[in-house]
Structures are given as C-alpha cells and as structure tokens.
Amino acid sequence: MLISGAKSAAISSLKFPFHLSGHQLYAVDAWILSGMRGSIIYSSGTGKTEIAFECARRAAAAMNALNKKEVRAGSPFLPSTSSFQSQSFEIVFLVPRIVLINQNLTRLVNYGVSREKIGVYFGEQKEINKEITISTYQSVIRVPSLIRKSKMVVFDEVHLVSDSAKVLRNIFDVVVEDNTKALLGLTATINEKISKYNTIVTVLPPVKKYLLKEAVEDGRLTRPVVIPIKVKLTEEERKLYDIFSTKIKNISDRFKRYDANSMTLLLKKGGFASGMAKAWFSNVRKRKALLACADNKISAVVDLILRKHSNQRIMVFSETLESINKLKSNLKSEHVSSTVIESRINSLDRQKILSGWGKDFYVLLSVHTLEIGYDVPEVGVEIILATTSNINQVIQRIGRIVRKYEGKKRALIYVVYVCETKDDVILKIVRRAVEMDERTPVTNREPQDLRIKRAYDILELNSYEPTIIQDSNYNQKLFHVRSGKEKDKFYEVNTELKTCSCPDFEFKALRCKHIMAAEITKS
C-alpha cells in the first residue's frame, strides 16, 4: 500500500509487447547500479529507445519502493521519502529533431502509457504540466523550469550536446543543480578521448557499450558490406581542385594554422589576418563543393542504380544540397524517379515522402535529414557520396540500414569517392566505423579501493611537494588539494561537510580521492 497521497507514475504503465533482450536488460541494470546516472553507448538498431523507457520505468519503481520504505535510507540518487509524497515521477525526454518527438510519443502510447500523461514541447505545440514531456534540445533551453521540476532527464543522441555546442551544452548547468535527478544519455558512439565530450563524460559517464561489430556478431543487426567505388576528377576539375588546395596550404603555412578551429580564432583578430582566414574558409568550401558535385562521382551513382538496384529502395547521402539536386537531375534524364528530403520539409510532408518510398519512387536523396533516428529496417542499400571526417556522422548513416528485417541477409554500403583527393579519407572512416569493437563493459563509478589507492598516491606526492594545503582560518576543516592533471589548479575540500569542488564530487556525488586524502591528512 502506497503512502497516503503518493501517485502512481505514468511510466509505470509501460508494457512492451515483447521481451527485452539480454543485452538491453544488461544496459538497464548497468545504469541502475551506476546510481541512475550515465550514458548507454549502443549501436543504432539495438533498441536504445526501449532501453530508455525501461530505465525510466525502473527509476519510477525505485521511487515507489522508497515511498513504501523498501529502499534503504541515504540513497545517493533519490531524495528522502517525504519529498516524494504526493508527487508524480516527471520525466523529460530530449531529442535532436522534431520528427523524433512524434516517434517517441507514438511508441510510448503503443507501449501502454496514457496519451493524456504525455506532453510535447516544441514550436507552436507546447503542452505543459504533463508527467512526461518530450522536447527538442533547442526548445528546452528556453524553459529550464521543465528540467528543474523533472525527476529524470533522458538525453537522446547525447553526443550532439558536446562542449562545442555551447548553447546546448548549457543544459548540463541546469541538470547538475540537483544531484538526486536521474540522468540517462543515449548515443551510438562517443569518443571519450576527444576534449569536446569532457562535460558529457563527466556528467554522464558511459556505463555500458554495445557497438556495431558486436551486435552483428550476436545476430542483432544485419551484416554491413562496404563496397568502394573509386572515380577520378575530370581534367578541368583537377585544375580547380589543385588551385583551391594550393591556396588553402599557403594560408595555413603562413599562419601555422591547419584546422577550422584555429582558423576561427584567426577570424577574430580582424584586419589582414581575418581576411586571410576568410579566404581559407572560402577555398575549403569551394573544394568541398567540387568533390561533392564531381561529374564522375554523380555518373557512377546513376550507373550503379541503373545496373544493380533499379527496383530497390535506396538511401543516398551526400554532403551538399547542390550535389543532391545534380544527382536528381541526372537520374531524371535516365527516367529514374527520386525524391529529395531535407531539413526545410515539415514533418507531415516528410512522412508522406517516406510512405511513398518504394511505391512512387525508389531513390531517396538526403544531406543530413535521415541520419538520426529514422527506422527503415527494410532498406538494404545505401550510397555514400559525402566527404566527411566525422565518424559519428558515418556511424549514424550506417545505422540506418543495418536493422534486421525478414529476408534481409546483408546491408550494402557503397562508398563513392574521388581518389587522390581529400575524399580518400571517407573510405577509411566507413571501414573503421564498421570494424569498431569495444567489448569491455565500463562503469561510471571507480571502485572504492581504487579511489583509496589514488588518495594515498596524493599523500605520497605531498611528502615531496605541497599537494595538500590546510587553510588555518577554518579550524582544520578546509583543505586545498592540487589537481593531478593541472599543476596550478587546486580543489577545495571541506572535511566536515565532506564536499569537494572537483568534477567527481560535483557531477557524480562521489566521495572522491581528494576528500579521502584530506581526511587522512587531518587524522
């Protein structure tokens, strides 16, 4: 019997018309055991959405158990019983695109959650005061109150909220205000070694990984077969390509800046340097457009479709709308119908296009619109024209066609690239994305004995140089412990309150090595 006044959470009515697979349950358990905070890194097509729903249901069940006094006191991730009385379990699902709002809404309703309990928040459609809210990142940053009042936040495609996306990244500033809030990140891939993901890895550290190669070997996904198609630039295109490349190289050599980030900093200097940076970006764009629209590349795609896949649904990804339109025109001249789907098309028209795919036309052309979240398991042919070094983007594209479907034995991925150019990198990246395999499960909490060992390492270092400094003004309560990575940075430790200013404490609520080291020093 519930405590008087407590409500049954809307998500508790969730009921799948199937059993979750072992790897999905493993992911849910890993997240629960990690304090209900962390990211699940699962390949596209392995059921991340259902994992998220089950995590939410389990989190709500934990709250219900706490109300029944079945959970031990002092849980690190749930507030006291009294704060839950007469409260529902409010959840915010954040997605990168509006079309994914509709997909998640439909799934929740199909899985038994009442439509009346679900609100959507974007554009003109703003349903508030609902127990479950589905919104886009762009919409929710304007209403942080939605985040603050929630008991759980789910970050779909969490890699998009990296430190380079400065506006979206501000969402983390809101979620970490309450260390009792359940937090779940979902993504198909994230490289923990890249600095722009530092905040994500700190707030939502990976708790379970199940990547493409492992899912294929387990029979969860269709085996992708990468087929390279190499073409060359025409003589005129080669001359232009060399001109653009030479200008890019000369500017880079002059200022010793060889990437977009460093060139962006040069833009801010103004004057001659800024002008050169603008010229650098201009030539990069021209070279990219040239490769995307290369005559032999477009012709190779048309020939491939006519010879091998004229009556099959095909998904084509390119890097520019100009190249997609050029391909559409060339296909039309060969009496092949195709349709372009891009971001400016509203969700209703987009759905009409997808419903006509395989009936009114077979070739679907896209720049980025179909990369994230579209479920088209019956499609088994993909053509990649795009030149990109972004492996996340490539993995998303591959993920669109590797989902299992009756009678589907393999997924064909044609990579059409211009040899002896910047295009060469795309084949390596596609193959790397297919071959990625990280089987080692990870957890977001270091074992206690490892943190103790690191605390003693700090004490050992302190015997050689000042690493732990006691603040005499605070009666042996406040210590400053130097960071192991940044020698000029110190974390503030209060041994009475058992708090620390380091990320492990602020974002994970861990009794960190700095607190342990300060406590040992004090004793």
N, C-alpha and C positions, 0 to 999 in steps of 0.2 A: 504493500500500500504506500502510495506516494505521500510525502509530507504535505500537509494541507496547503493549498494554494499553488502547488507546483503544477506545471503544464506538461503534457506530452509533446515532445519535439516533433515538428512536421517531418523531419528527415527520418524519424523512427518508423514511419510507414513504408519506407523504401523496401521493395521486394523485387529481386531480379527474377525474370522468367527462366533463369539458367543458374548453374552453379559457377561461382568464380573459380578460375583455375588456380593451381597450386602457386604459380609464380605471382599471381595477383594477391592472394592471401598472404604470401610471404612479404610482399611490399607493405600491405596494410599493417601486419604485425611489426615490421621493422619501424614503421612510422610511430606506432603506438609506443613501442619500447624506447624510442628516442625522445620521449617527452612530448609527443604530438607537435613536434616542430622539425621540419626538414623537407628535403626535396627527393622526389622519386624520379629517377632518370631511366625512362623506359622508351624503347623504340616505338615509332609510330606504328599503330596497328596492334598493339599488345594490350589495349584496354585501360589506358590511363584514366579515362573519364569514369569508368566503373570503379576503379581503384579509389578515385577521389570521393565518389559518392559513398562507398563503403567506409572510408576513413571518417567522413562526416557522420555517418550513422553510428559508428563505434565511439566517436568523441561525444556525441549526444548521449549515448548509452552510459558512458563513464560519468557524465553529469547526472544522469538519472540515478545511477548507483550511489553517487555521492549524496544525493538528496535522501536516499534510503539508508545512508550511513553505512554503506557496504564498502566504501573506499577509505583506506586509512587516511588519517588527518595529515596535513602537511604536504600534500601532493605538489610537486614543483610546477605543474602546468594547469591546475584547476584551482579556482578560488574557494573560499570557505563555503560551507553548506548554506549559511544564511544569505549569502549574496545571490544564490541561485533560486531561492524560494520565489514563487510567483513569476518566474522568468522563463521564456522560451529559449531555445538554442538558436540564435540568429547566425546565419551563415552568409558570407559574401563570396560569390564565385566571380573571379575576374578573368576575362578573356580578351585577346587582342583585337577581335573583329566582331562586328555586329552579327554576321551570319552564324557565329558560334554561340551567340546568346540564344537564338532560336533552336539550335541543335541541342543545347543543354536543357532548355526548357522542355522540349519535346521528350527527351529521354527521361527526365525526372517524372513527368506526368505518366509516361508509359510504364515506369517502374513503381507506380502507386502513390506518388506524392501529390497531394491535392493542389490543383492549379490555383486555388484561392490563397494558398500559403506562399506562392512564388511571385516575386515581383521582378520586372525587368527595368533597367535604368540606363537609358541612352537617348540621345537626340530629343525628339519630341515625346517619346514614350518614357515617362518617369513614374513608375509605380513605387510608392514608398510605404513604410510601415508594414512590410511583409517579413515573414520569418526567414525566408530565403530570397536573396537578391542576386540577380545575375547582371553584371555590368561590364563595360569595357574599361581598360586602364585609363583611357583618355577621359571618360566620363566621371570616373570615381575620384580622380584627383581634384575635381571641383567641389566634391562633397565629402570631405574627410570624416564627417559625422557618421556616414554609412559604415566606415571601417571601425571607428571608435566604439560604436554600440554593438558590434558583432562579437560573437564568441569564437568564431573561426573564419579564417580567410584562406581561400584557395587561389593560387596564382597559376593559371594555365599558361603554358609556353613562357615560363618564368625567365628564360634566358633573354627575352626581349626587354626585361626591366634591368638592364645592366647599368653600370656606372656611367657609360657613355650616353645613355638615355636620361639626361639629367632631370628632366621634368617628371618622367615616370618613376624614376628612382626615389623621388620624394615620398612615395607611398610607404617605403620602409621606415621613414622617420615617424610616420603615424602608427604603424603596426607595432613597433618596438616600445611604444609608450606603455603598453600593458603586457607584462611578461607572463600573464596567465592565458593569453589568447592562443588558441590552436592555429598553427600556420602550416600550410602544405604547398610546396612548389611542384609543378609538373613540367617536364621537358623531355624531348627525345635525345638531347645531347647538351652538354655544357663542359667546357674545358676549365677545370678548376685552377689551372696554372696561369690562365690569362688574367691580367690585373683588372680588367673591366668587370669581371664577375666576383670581385672580392666581397662586395656587400652581400650578394646573393649567397655565396658560400658561407659567409659569417652568420647571416640571419637564418638561412635555410640550407644547412649543410646536407650533402647527399646522404641518404640513409639506405638506399637500395638501387642497384643498377641492373638493367636487363636490356642489353643493346642488340642491334640488328643481327649480327652474326650468331649470337647465342639463340635468339628467337627463331632464326631459320633452322639451326641445327636441332632445336627442340620440336620443329614442325609447327610452330605457332604462326610463322609467316612464310609466304611463297619465296622461293629462292630467286634472287635477282641475278640476271645475266647481263653483264656490261659488254656492249658491242661498240668499239670505237670506229668512227668513220672520219678518216683524215682527208682534208682538202687543202688546196693552196690558194693564195691570193692571186688575182689577175695581175698582169704586169703593171697596169695603172694603179691598182690598189696597193701593190707593194711599194711603189714610189711614194705614195701618200703616207703609208704606214711608216716608212723609214724617215720621212720628214718629221712626222709627229714625234716619233721615238727620239730622234736626234735633239729636237727642241726640249723635250722632257729631260733628257740626260744632261744637256748643257746647263739648264737651270738648276737641276739637282746638284751637279758638281760644283757650280758656282757658290751655292749657299750651304752645301753639305747637308742637304735635306732630301730624303729619298722616299718619304711616305706622306700620305694625305694629312695625318695628324700634325706632323712637324711643319708642313706647308701651311696648314690652317693658322698656326701660330705666327707664321711669317706674314700672313694677310693682315694681321692686327697691327703690324708695325707702321703701316702707311708708307707713302712715298714710293720710291723706286722698287724697294723690296716687295711691297704689296702688289705692285704692278706685275712683277716677275712671277709672284705666286699665282696671280690670276691667270697669267699666260700658261703656267704649268698645268693648272686645273683644266683650262680650255683645251689644251692639247691632249690631256688624258681622256677627256670626254670625246673628242674627235676620234681618237684611236679606238676607244671602246665602241663607238657607233659604227666605225668602219668594220671592225671584226664582227659585230652583230649582224650587219647587213651584207656581208661579203657575198658576192654573186654565187660563187661555187658552193658556199655553205647552204644557201637557200635552195639552189638547184639540187643538191644532194638530198635534202629533205623531201622535196617534191618527188624525186625519183624513187626514194625509199618507200614512200607512201603508195605510189602507183604500182610498184613492182611486188611489194610484200604484204601490205596491210590496207588495201583499198576498202575492205568491208569490215574493218575492225575499229573499235573505239580507240582513239589515240590522244594522248595528252602531250602537248608541246610546250616547253618552257623556253623563253628567250629573255634577253636582258633589257631590250628596249621595245617600246610600242611601235616604233618605226620599222623594226625588223619583223615584228609580228604582222604588221599590215602589209609589208612587202611579200611575206610568205603567203598570206591570204590571197593577195592579188595573183601571185604565180600559180597557186592551187586552182583558183577560179579559171585561169586560162586553160587549165587541163581538165576542166569540168568536175573539179573536186570541191564539194561544199565544206566550208569550215566556218567557225564562229569564234570571235574574239571575246574573252571575258576579262574584264579589268576593273579596277577599284571604283571607278565612277558609276558603274552599273549598280542600281539599287538591288536590295536583297530579293524582292519579288521577281524582277526581270531575270536576276541571276538564277533563281530557282527554275524559271521557265526554260532558260537555256540548258540547264543541266538535265531537265526532264526530256528535252528533245534530242539530247546527245545519244547517238546510236539509232535514232529514228529519222530525224530530219537531216542530220549531218553526222560525220564520224570523227572529224578532226577538231579538237578543242584547243584553242590557242591562248596562252596566258603568259603574263610577265611575272607577277608575284602573287596574284589573287588566289590561286589554287594551292599555294604552298602549305598553308596551315589549316589543319582541322577538317578538311573535306574527306568524307568517307566514300570512296569509289572502288570497292574491292573487286568488282567485276572487270575493271580495266587492267589490261596486262601489257600495254605497250606505251612507253614514254620516250620522247625525243628531247634531248637537252641541247639547246643551241647556245645557252648562256655562258659567258665568260665570267667566272666568279672565283674568289679565293675564300669565300665564306663557307666553311664546311657545315655549319648549322643549316644554312640555306639548302645545300646539296642534300643533306640527310632528310630534310623536310620534303624535298621533291621526290626522293626515292621512296619515302614513306607513303606517298600517295598510291603506289601501285603494288606494294608487296603484301597487302592484306589478303588473307585466304578467301577463296571463293570456289564453289563447286566446279570441278572440271579444269580449274586453273592450276597448271603444273609449274609455271615459271613466269617471272616478270622480266620483260625485255626492256633494257635501258640503252638506247642508242645515244652515244655522245658524239656529236658532230663538231669538229674543231679544226681551226686553221693551224697547220703545223708551222714550226719555226717562228712562232709569234707568242705573245702573252697568253694566247689561247691554250698553249700546251699544258698549262697547269691544271685545267679543268679535268682532264682525264685522270691525272694522278689523284685529285681530290675525290672524284667519284669512286675510284677503286679503294681509296683509303676509307671512305665512308662505308662502303660495303664490307670491308675486311675488319673494321673496328671490332675489338672483342675485349671487354673488361669484365671478367667473371667474378673478381673478388668483391664480395659484399662489403659495403662500408657502413659505418655508423657515425652518427653526429656527436657522440659523446666519447671522449677519451676514457679508458678505464681509470678507476681511481688510483691504482698503483702506479700508472704511468705519470699521472699528474704529481703524485708524491715524489717520484723519481726526479721529475723536472724541477720541483721545488727545491730538492736537495742539490741539484745542479746549480741553481741560483745561489744557494748558500755557499757552495764551494767557490763559485766565482767571486762572491762577496769577500772571501778571505784574501783575494788577490787585488781587487779594486772595488771602489764604492759602488755597490749594486743595490743595497737595501739601506735607505736613509730614514732614520726615525725623526719625526717632527716633534721637537721638545715642547712646543707650545700646546700640544694636545694630550699631555699626560699618558704617553706610551700607547695611544690609540691609533694615531695616524702614521703611516709609513709611505715612502715613495720608493717603488721598485722599478728598476730600469728594464726597459724592453730588451729582449734578446736579439731583436732584428734591427731596431733603430736606436743606436747608442746614445743619442741625445734626447730620447723620449723616456719619461718616467710615468708609471701608473700610480694612481693614488689609492691606497688600501686603508680601509678603516677596520681594524681587527675587532672592534666591539660590535659594529653593525654587520661585520663580515661582508663588506662590499668592496668592489674594485672597479676602476674606470676602464679596464681592458675589454675588448670585444667579447671574449669568452664569458665574462660575467654579465655585461650589459645586454648581449643578444641571446645568450644561451642559459643564463642564470646558473652557471657552473660555479662550484667552489674551486676557483682556478688556482694555478701553481703560485701566483703572486700572493694570494691570501694565505695559502699554506706556508709559504716561505716567511711571510711577515709574522704569522702566528708562532712559528718555530723560533724565530729570532726573539720575539717578545718573551717567550717562555724560557 
